[in-house]
Each structure stands twice: as C-alpha cells, then as structure tokens.
Amino acid sequence: ILTDLETKYQHPSTDDPKRFQPLIGNYDVSYVKSIQAGDNPVGGKWTRKNSIAQKLLRTRRTLQHILPVNSTGIGATISSNGETVVGEAVNVIALEALFGLLRLTVVLRGDAVPLTMEERSNTTRVVQPLSSQAVKALFDSPRIIFGKTGRWFNINIGPNSLVLLDTNYCDEKLRLGMGGTSGTRFVFVKCPDGDDEAEEYRELLRKKPVTKSKALIVLGAIASTGAYGGVSKGARAIRVLGGTLCVASVLLGSLIATASGGIERNDRGVRFRKEETKDAVP
C-alpha cells in the first residue's frame, strides 16, 4: 500500500514556493523501517532496545513535527550558511517510569532548509536522487527535560547534528518520509486536533535551560534522596520509587557528563553537521 501511494504521489515543482506547506503539522511516528543494520533512527540511545534507558524507562510516545518558520521562538530565518529556512523540525521522545509518575522528555529542534539540486543528486551522500520536498534539518543539541513541566531540570546537552529528510507522500492525515542518507522509511500519522500531549514540547522549549554544573548538582541531590528512600525501612512503594529515582538520576548524570545527550557515537548527522560548519567558516 505504501509503495502504491509513493508511486502515485506527484511532487510539486522546485519553483513552487509553497511546496513545503502541505507538510506542516504535528505527527506521531507510527512506523520505522531501517535499511542499514544497527541503525536506530528514532531516539538514539534513548530508545535502543538493549540500552540502559530502555531497561529503566518505557517509551511513551515518539513524534516528529514540521512547523512554520521559528514557531518555537528559538529558531532562525536564515541558516549559518546563508540558506533560507522554510520551517522547523521538532523530534520528541517521551519516556516514563512508575506508571507515568516519572517523566523524561527529549526534544531535538532544528531549522529546515531546502536542498539544492546539487545536494539532492549527490549520490556520494544520498541513497538516491531526492525530491523537491527534501530538506536538511539543522538540529540543535538535544534538550533533556526531567518531569512533566521541566521546572527543575531542563538542559541542552550533546552535539549539533544534521539530517536529510525527503517526503515520498503526503495528504491530510499521512506523511511518508525517507532518510536521505540512510534510506530509512518512516510513516508519520497526523495528530488529531486537541492533542495536548503533542503540544507539550512548546512550553518545555520556552523554559530557559540550566547550566551543566547546576544540572549535575540537581541530579546529585535527587540521586541521594532516592538512594535514602531505596534503603529505608518504609513502605515497599517508597523503596521502589526511591531506587528508581536514584538510578534514573545517575543515568541522566552520566549522559550529561559524557555530553552525548543520547546521540550515538557514530551518528552520521553529527559528522555531516561538523563538515557543514567547517565549510561555512570563511
């Protein structure tokens, strides 16, 4: 069915300034098919099955939103290379533990710029010639938020990255995407109107992130409190909650200390972003 939809889809002309408008919307990541062995394109270390994060946390939801230019208020209209920004891409990984009592949200926000004809046909980087709706998402370092509101813990940590994403089909409810360098296929389903959870990232991004040192101090305090509760002689529920808080805080602290933000060591997007930044330096 997906192949049939892609075959019948008519991409707009490269000269059409409104060709990205149909992509705008909030989307759930409904299906992912990786082409290259070992790839984990949605969530990195946070969602990899054998990771420590997945042993402690449950993936509540994964989303990818395509928004108008600078909808979050922290984006740009022109990239560092002088390219015109046509939208914002926002990836959200929502995790939880203890039946939702503990919440962790990872947000990756980036400015989307159209690919030039040369970039779209450069088969040394892309898996196949890409369409007129292919974009380059220039992502900031991951924003990690602990708790539903992010009041106490909200930090940017890890490297900037770059992702090429093409659209093979789009209608009012469905968007079929493809990773430009990996060939990974994505099925994105538009979130229904009134989906408040899909909009939570906006308020989280509005909060000013804390510094690395303050984040580690806060996590140290949480870990200590959790450890005390975990070994106390109180009710079993308190011991479980305390132990989970302690382990989750140590996990977050290690990710912050190593400055990965959950991005995997051999991530191609990090390498591409460094190359692009280097080329931008006069």
C-alpha positions as CSV (number, residue, x, y, z in Angstrom):
1,I,0.0,0.0,0.0
2,L,2.8,2.4,0.9
3,T,4.7,1.8,-2.3
4,D,1.5,2.3,-4.3
5,L,0.9,5.7,-2.5
6,E,4.5,6.8,-3.2
7,T,4.3,5.8,-6.9
8,K,1.1,7.8,-7.4
9,Y,2.3,10.9,-5.5
10,Q,3.1,14.0,-7.6
11,H,5.8,16.1,-6.0
12,P,5.3,19.9,-6.5
13,S,7.7,21.8,-8.7
14,T,11.0,23.0,-7.3
15,D,10.0,26.5,-8.3
16,D,6.8,26.3,-6.1
17,P,7.5,28.5,-3.0
18,K,4.6,26.8,-1.2
19,R,5.8,23.2,-1.8
20,F,6.6,22.6,1.9
21,Q,3.2,24.0,3.2
22,P,1.4,20.6,2.9
23,L,4.0,19.0,5.3
24,I,3.2,21.4,8.2
25,G,1.7,19.6,11.2
26,N,2.2,17.5,14.3
27,Y,2.8,13.9,13.7
28,D,3.2,10.6,15.6
29,V,6.0,8.3,14.4
30,S,3.8,5.3,13.5
31,Y,6.3,3.0,11.7
32,V,10.1,2.9,11.0
33,K,12.0,0.5,8.8
34,S,15.8,0.8,8.9
35,I,17.7,-0.2,5.8
36,Q,21.2,-0.3,7.3
37,A,21.9,-2.8,10.1
38,G,22.3,-1.4,13.5
39,D,20.6,1.9,12.7
40,N,18.2,3.3,15.4
41,P,17.0,6.5,13.7
42,V,14.3,7.4,16.2
43,G,15.7,8.2,19.7
44,G,19.3,7.1,19.5
45,K,20.4,5.7,22.9
46,W,17.1,6.6,24.5
47,T,15.1,4.0,22.5
48,R,17.6,1.4,21.6
49,K,16.3,-1.9,22.9
50,N,19.4,-3.0,24.7
51,S,20.2,0.4,26.2
52,I,20.1,1.2,30.0
53,A,17.5,3.8,29.3
54,Q,15.0,1.2,27.9
55,K,15.7,-1.1,30.9
56,L,14.6,1.7,33.3
57,L,12.1,3.7,31.2
58,R,9.2,3.0,28.9
59,T,8.8,4.9,25.6
60,R,5.6,6.7,26.0
61,R,5.4,8.3,22.5
62,T,7.7,9.4,19.6
63,L,6.7,12.4,17.5
64,Q,8.1,14.4,14.6
65,H,6.5,17.8,13.9
66,I,7.0,20.0,10.9
67,L,6.3,23.6,11.9
68,P,6.3,27.1,10.2
69,V,9.5,29.1,10.4
70,N,10.5,29.9,14.0
71,S,7.2,28.7,15.6
72,T,9.1,27.9,18.8
73,G,10.7,31.4,19.1
74,I,14.2,30.0,19.3
75,G,14.7,29.2,15.6
76,A,16.2,31.2,12.8
77,T,15.1,32.5,9.4
78,I,18.5,32.2,7.8
79,S,21.0,29.4,8.5
80,S,24.6,29.9,9.4
81,N,25.4,29.2,5.7
82,G,23.1,31.9,4.5
83,E,20.3,29.5,3.4
84,T,16.6,30.4,3.7
85,V,14.8,28.5,6.4
86,V,11.4,27.1,5.3
87,G,10.3,25.5,8.6
88,E,11.2,23.9,11.9
89,A,11.5,20.2,12.6
90,V,10.9,19.1,16.2
91,N,11.5,15.5,17.2
92,V,10.1,14.4,20.6
93,I,10.9,11.3,22.6
94,A,8.6,11.0,25.6
95,L,9.7,8.4,28.2
96,E,8.2,7.4,31.6
97,A,8.6,5.1,34.6
98,L,6.5,4.0,37.5
99,F,3.3,4.2,35.5
100,G,3.9,7.7,34.4
101,L,4.9,9.2,37.8
102,L,8.4,9.8,36.4
103,R,8.6,11.6,33.1
104,L,11.5,12.3,30.8
105,T,11.3,14.2,27.5
106,V,14.0,14.6,24.9
107,V,13.4,17.3,22.3
108,L,15.5,17.8,19.2
109,R,14.7,21.1,17.5
110,G,16.1,22.2,14.1
111,D,15.7,24.6,11.3
112,A,14.8,23.0,7.9
113,V,16.3,24.4,4.7
114,P,15.6,23.1,1.2
115,L,18.2,21.0,-0.5
116,T,19.8,22.4,-3.7
117,M,19.6,20.4,-6.9
118,E,23.3,19.5,-6.4
119,E,22.7,18.2,-2.9
120,R,19.6,16.2,-3.9
121,S,21.5,14.4,-6.7
122,N,24.8,13.9,-4.8
123,T,24.8,10.1,-4.7
124,T,28.0,10.0,-2.7
125,R,25.9,11.2,0.3
126,V,22.2,10.5,-0.5
127,V,20.9,7.0,-1.2
128,Q,19.0,8.0,-4.3
129,P,18.1,11.3,-6.1
130,L,15.8,13.2,-3.7
131,S,12.6,15.1,-4.5
132,S,11.7,18.8,-4.5
133,Q,10.4,18.4,-0.9
134,A,13.7,17.1,0.5
135,V,15.0,19.3,3.4
136,K,18.1,19.5,5.5
137,A,17.3,19.8,9.2
138,L,20.0,21.6,11.2
139,F,19.3,20.3,14.7
140,D,20.4,22.0,18.0
141,S,21.9,19.9,20.7
142,P,19.2,17.7,22.4
143,R,17.1,19.3,25.1
144,I,16.6,16.9,28.0
145,I,13.7,17.7,30.4
146,F,13.0,15.8,33.6
147,G,9.5,16.0,34.9
148,K,6.3,17.0,33.1
149,T,6.9,20.7,33.3
150,G,10.7,20.9,33.2
151,R,10.7,23.3,36.1
152,W,13.6,21.8,37.9
153,F,15.6,20.1,35.2
154,N,15.8,21.4,31.6
155,I,19.2,21.3,29.8
156,N,20.7,21.3,26.3
157,I,23.5,18.7,26.1
158,G,25.2,16.9,23.3
159,P,26.4,17.8,19.7
160,N,24.5,19.6,17.0
161,S,23.5,17.4,14.1
162,L,22.2,17.4,10.6
163,V,19.6,15.1,9.0
164,L,18.4,14.9,5.4
165,L,14.7,14.0,5.1
166,D,12.6,13.5,2.0
167,T,8.8,13.2,1.6
168,N,7.6,10.5,-0.6
169,Y,3.9,11.1,0.1
170,C,1.7,13.5,2.0
171,D,-2.0,14.1,2.5
172,E,-4.2,15.5,5.2
173,K,-3.6,12.5,7.6
174,L,-0.4,10.8,6.5
175,R,3.2,11.6,5.6
176,L,5.7,9.1,4.3
177,G,9.3,10.1,4.9
178,M,12.7,8.8,3.9
179,G,16.1,9.4,5.4
180,G,18.2,11.0,2.7
181,T,21.5,9.4,3.7
182,S,20.2,6.2,5.3
183,G,17.2,5.2,3.2
184,T,15.2,4.6,6.4
185,R,11.5,4.7,5.8
186,F,9.1,6.5,8.1
187,V,5.3,6.6,8.4
188,F,4.1,9.7,10.2
189,V,0.4,10.0,11.2
190,K,-1.0,13.4,11.8
191,C,-2.0,14.0,15.5
192,P,-5.7,14.8,16.0
193,D,-6.9,18.3,16.8
194,G,-6.9,18.9,20.6
195,D,-4.0,16.6,21.2
196,D,-2.5,18.5,24.2
197,E,0.3,16.0,24.7
198,A,1.6,16.5,21.2
199,E,2.0,20.2,22.0
200,E,3.8,19.9,25.4
201,Y,7.2,20.5,23.8
202,R,6.3,24.2,23.2
203,E,6.1,25.1,26.9
204,L,9.2,22.9,27.6
205,L,11.3,24.7,25.0
206,R,10.2,28.1,26.3
207,K,11.9,27.5,29.6
208,K,15.5,28.6,29.9
209,P,17.8,25.6,30.1
210,V,20.1,25.3,33.1
211,T,23.8,25.1,33.0
212,K,25.6,21.7,33.0
213,S,27.1,22.2,36.5
214,K,23.7,23.1,38.0
215,A,22.0,20.1,36.3
216,L,24.6,17.8,37.8
217,I,24.0,19.3,41.3
218,V,20.3,18.8,41.0
219,L,20.6,15.3,39.8
220,G,23.1,14.5,42.6
221,A,20.6,15.7,45.1
222,I,17.8,13.7,43.5
223,A,20.0,10.6,43.4
224,S,20.9,11.0,47.1
225,T,17.3,11.4,48.1
226,G,16.3,8.4,46.0
227,A,19.1,6.3,47.5
228,Y,18.0,7.1,51.0
229,G,14.4,6.2,50.2
230,G,15.5,3.0,48.5
231,V,17.3,1.6,51.5
232,S,14.9,3.0,54.1
233,K,12.6,0.7,56.2
234,G,9.5,2.4,54.9
235,A,6.8,1.0,52.6
236,R,7.8,-1.0,49.6
237,A,6.4,1.5,47.2
238,I,8.6,4.2,48.7
239,R,11.7,2.0,48.4
240,V,10.8,1.2,44.7
241,L,10.2,4.9,44.0
242,G,13.5,5.9,45.7
243,G,15.5,3.3,43.9
244,T,14.1,4.2,40.5
245,L,14.8,7.9,41.2
246,C,18.3,7.2,42.2
247,V,19.1,5.0,39.1
248,A,17.4,7.4,36.7
249,S,19.3,10.3,38.1
250,V,22.6,8.5,37.8
251,L,21.7,7.6,34.2
252,L,20.9,11.2,33.3
253,G,24.0,12.4,35.1
254,S,26.2,10.0,33.1
255,L,24.7,11.2,29.8
256,I,25.3,14.8,30.8
257,A,28.8,14.2,32.0
258,T,29.7,12.5,28.7
259,A,27.9,15.3,26.7
260,S,26.2,12.9,24.3
261,G,22.6,13.8,25.1
262,G,21.6,10.3,24.0
263,I,23.1,10.8,20.5
264,E,25.0,7.7,19.5
265,R,28.8,7.8,19.0
266,N,28.8,7.0,15.2
267,D,25.9,9.2,14.3
268,R,26.3,10.3,10.7
269,G,24.3,13.5,11.3
270,V,26.9,14.8,13.8
271,R,29.7,14.2,11.2
272,F,27.7,16.0,8.5
273,R,27.0,18.9,10.7
274,K,30.7,19.4,11.5
275,E,31.5,19.2,7.8
276,E,28.9,21.8,7.1
277,T,30.1,24.1,9.9
278,K,33.6,23.8,8.7
279,D,32.6,24.8,5.1
280,A,30.8,27.8,6.5
281,V,33.9,29.2,8.1
282,P,35.5,31.8,5.8
